[in-house]
């Protein structure tokens, strides 16, 4: 799974981030405990919501800080076992998801304090908090964030998991560069909680929608069967809010919000914010269509539409991003098909040059043969003896480049930046050799390759000699030509890891790193 590295020029800066206190960093077990849930020692409270409380906790087994989320529901004892079974089933489904833009779940269980889930401890802020602080992202920033969330949802949908409660509060921005989707399955748990409170109109409404009223799909309101398109709809509403700086629907009660979702006309995003391109506005409108049959059919399709729009942007934002490399989300580089095309063209050019040089080297012998044929039948011409003034022509020495080297330079040229390309060209250019060595310029055999094995935690984007090759995990090994290679691993705002390795034929080289 390779995700291209995107670059966005930040024209609207984020509000200043409050200081984060790294209490007990490196020795979390030394923090004072405020209680225990299961094997986990609770250290301090992170936040509290309608369904439960989130704590930072120490895992004594793996000696690390994690997040523990408890779930509080008001159910009679007779319904408790059924609820616990539902919770653990949802937690199992969420725990099967392994994606860079989905929070990693480690464990789930029941305790005297109720049900709980254990997950990775994230640093950053939810998208809802950033918007409340006054951040107004650009259209490109908004499209990139939502595109990445759409990638995560597409992955979950192919695993058979539907979120049902996509909203800004469940999109957590890690280091202000990448989103992580939270709370898979919570909407189902809310539905279970409402089963015991059918007499309460608002609880009954919550049973119907199974999510947040501002972002629910019409079919959820009407209690119709739902599928993955409810997540597409909710993500479209989130993108609408990011582009227009206001919610698509409003109301003074849950019933008014539901009525707005079903019937209220929604202006196009570019009508409320002239800075929004019409093409992007139309993408949002399709994702928010009330009729599921006319809505964008999948999260994967929504991601592809947003990627296409980002790829269509001119190079101005890329130049601005180069001047501001530390800024928040980034706009996509040219599409992979353009990189591949450039690489093939460069490779063909290299092979053509090699063929032309070979033609020139054999041209004298072909000319000599032709002259000999033309002179057949004439009387032989006796050449004068060599004198001291006679100078023999010097042999022509031309640089020879093997097809493999030309193809490799071409492929790297398509993927590398200008500065990095110069270094690659210098390293890959062939050394000038006599024409007699042409026969030695043969392609490298397959056996001249070695294996690079990767162990990256929790994840990282892998670059080989400056070219992105994928995300690890799931990427865990690569086959590389023998020789020296520079391996770079990137993870959001964390300092990048770089190591030069020597690949030997038929051997394995290991690169391990933990961010």
HELIX and SHEET records of a PDB file:
HELIX    1   1 UNK A   28  UNK A   30  5                                   3    
HELIX    2   2 UNK A   77  UNK A   95  1                                  19    
HELIX    3   3 UNK A  127  UNK A  132  1                                   6    
HELIX    4   4 UNK A  139  UNK A  158  1                                  20    
HELIX    5   5 UNK A  168  UNK A  170  5                                   3    
HELIX    6   6 UNK A  186  UNK A  194  1                                   9    
HELIX    7   7 UNK A  195  UNK A  197  5                                   3    
HELIX    8   8 UNK A  201  UNK A  209  1                                   9    
HELIX    9   9 UNK A  213  UNK A  215  5                                   3    
HELIX   10  10 UNK A  218  UNK A  221  1                                   4    
HELIX   11  11 UNK A  229  UNK A  244  1                                  16    
HELIX   12  12 UNK A  254  UNK A  263  1                                  10    
HELIX   13  13 UNK A  269  UNK A  272  1                                   4    
HELIX   14  14 UNK A  278  UNK A  287  1                                  10    
HELIX   15  15 UNK A  299  UNK A  311  1                                  13    
HELIX   16  16 UNK A  316  UNK A  323  1                                   8    
HELIX   17  17 UNK A  336  UNK A  374  1                                  39    
HELIX   18  18 UNK A  403  UNK A  415  1                                  13    
HELIX   19  19 UNK A  418  UNK A  428  1                                  11    
HELIX   20  20 UNK A  435  UNK A  440  5                                   6    
HELIX   21  21 UNK A  446  UNK A  448  5                                   3    
SHEET    1   A 2 UNK A   6  UNK A   7  0                                        
SHEET    2   A 2 UNK A 331  UNK A 332 -1                                        
SHEET    1   B 6 UNK A  35  UNK A  37  0                                        
SHEET    2   B 6 UNK A  40  UNK A  48 -1                                        
SHEET    3   B 6 UNK A  52  UNK A  59 -1                                        
SHEET    4   B 6 UNK A  64  UNK A  71 -1                                        
SHEET    5   B 6 UNK A 114  UNK A 119 -1                                        
SHEET    6   B 6 UNK A 105  UNK A 111 -1                                        
SHEET    1   C 3 UNK A 124  UNK A 126  0                                        
SHEET    2   C 3 UNK A 171  UNK A 174 -1                                        
SHEET    3   C 3 UNK A 178  UNK A 181 -1                                        
SHEET    1   D 3 UNK A 477  UNK A 481  0                                        
SHEET    2   D 3 UNK A 449  UNK A 457 -1                                        
SHEET    3   D 3 UNK A 508  UNK A 514  1                                        
SHEET    1   E 4 UNK A 467  UNK A 472  0                                        
SHEET    2   E 4 UNK A 460  UNK A 464 -1                                        
SHEET    3   E 4 UNK A 483  UNK A 490 -1                                        
SHEET    4   E 4 UNK A 497  UNK A 503 -1                                        
END                                                                             
